[in-house]
Structures are given as C-alpha cells and as structure tokens.
Amino acid sequence: MQLSHAPTVQIKVKAEAEGLMHMKSYAIDNSNLRTGSANESFTGLTKQDNDLLLITDRAAVEAFNRKFEVMLARRSNVAFSFP
C-alpha cells in the first residue's frame, strides 16, 4: 500500500472482459528486463521450480517498455489507489 503512494507509481486494474494478465516481467532503469515464470513470493522463491531470465539488451528492454505502455494506456483500464 505504501508503494501505491509513491509519485512515480501507477496502479491500474485491467478490465475483466479483456482476460487476465499473468505477466511476470518488468524493466529496471530502462536497461534490464526481468522475465520468467518465477513468482516473487515465499513459495515461488523457495519451493517451486521456475525459470528466470535477465535481459540486458537495450533494444529488447525498449521493445518490452513500448508494449507495456500500450497495455497500460488501454481505455478500459481503471486507475486504482489505496486510501
């Protein structure tokens, strides 16, 4: 909840009619892309067999960022914030 109040954080809820999002990828500082099946939970990090891929290719990170911004900008997304 604290993170939701950070000035650079946006939280949006995807419209249910558009299907679930199960993405486990994120870019860090526009230079690193983390992706894979791993859940960032206690069980995911300690008990499950998952894969994790770290990509440092700038073109791949930029392509991911462009695709993510398109998903984030959908009109059907609803802005969300904690009180």
C-alpha positions as CSV (number, residue, x, y, z in Angstrom):
1,M,0.0,0.0,0.0
2,Q,2.9,2.4,0.7
3,L,4.3,1.9,-2.8
4,S,0.9,3.0,-4.2
5,H,1.5,6.5,-2.8
6,A,5.0,6.9,-4.4
7,P,4.9,9.7,-7.0
8,T,6.3,7.5,-9.8
9,V,4.0,4.5,-9.3
10,Q,0.8,3.9,-11.3
11,I,-1.5,1.1,-10.3
12,K,-4.2,0.1,-12.8
13,V,-6.7,-2.7,-12.9
14,K,-7.2,-4.5,-16.2
15,A,-10.8,-4.8,-17.4
16,E,-12.1,-8.3,-16.7
17,A,-13.7,-8.6,-20.1
18,E,-10.2,-8.4,-21.7
19,G,-8.9,-11.5,-19.9
20,L,-6.5,-12.0,-17.1
21,M,-2.9,-10.6,-17.2
22,H,-0.4,-13.1,-15.9
23,M,2.8,-11.2,-16.8
24,K,5.8,-11.7,-14.6
25,S,8.1,-9.2,-16.3
26,Y,9.4,-5.8,-15.5
27,A,12.1,-3.4,-16.7
28,I,14.6,-1.8,-14.3
29,D,16.1,1.6,-15.2
30,N,15.4,1.0,-18.9
31,S,18.4,-1.2,-19.1
32,N,17.4,-4.6,-17.6
33,L,14.4,-6.8,-18.2
34,R,13.5,-9.5,-15.8
35,T,11.1,-12.2,-17.1
36,G,10.2,-15.8,-16.5
37,S,7.8,-18.0,-14.6
38,A,9.0,-17.3,-11.1
39,N,6.6,-15.8,-8.6
40,E,8.1,-13.3,-6.2
41,S,6.5,-15.0,-3.2
42,F,8.0,-17.1,-0.4
43,T,6.8,-20.3,-2.1
44,G,7.8,-19.1,-5.6
45,L,11.3,-18.2,-4.4
46,T,12.0,-21.2,-2.2
47,K,9.9,-24.2,-3.2
48,Q,8.9,-24.0,-6.8
49,D,10.9,-24.9,-9.9
50,N,10.7,-21.8,-12.1
51,D,12.8,-20.1,-14.7
52,L,14.1,-16.6,-14.6
53,L,15.7,-14.7,-17.5
54,L,17.6,-11.4,-17.1
55,I,18.0,-9.5,-20.4
56,T,20.3,-6.5,-20.7
57,D,19.9,-5.9,-24.5
58,R,18.7,-2.3,-24.7
59,A,16.6,-3.0,-27.8
60,A,14.8,-5.8,-26.1
61,V,14.1,-3.7,-23.0
62,E,12.8,-0.8,-25.1
63,A,10.5,-3.2,-27.0
64,F,9.1,-4.5,-23.8
65,N,8.6,-1.0,-22.4
66,R,6.7,0.1,-25.6
67,K,4.4,-3.0,-25.4
68,F,3.8,-2.5,-21.7
69,E,2.9,1.2,-22.2
70,V,0.3,0.2,-24.8
71,M,-1.2,-2.2,-22.3
72,L,-1.1,0.3,-19.5
73,A,-2.8,3.0,-21.7
74,R,-5.9,1.0,-22.6
75,R,-9.0,3.0,-22.0
76,S,-10.7,0.1,-20.3
77,N,-8.1,0.0,-17.5
78,V,-9.2,1.5,-14.3
79,A,-7.0,3.7,-12.1
80,F,-6.6,2.2,-8.6
81,S,-5.3,3.6,-5.4
82,F,-5.3,2.6,-1.8
83,P,-6.8,5.1,0.8
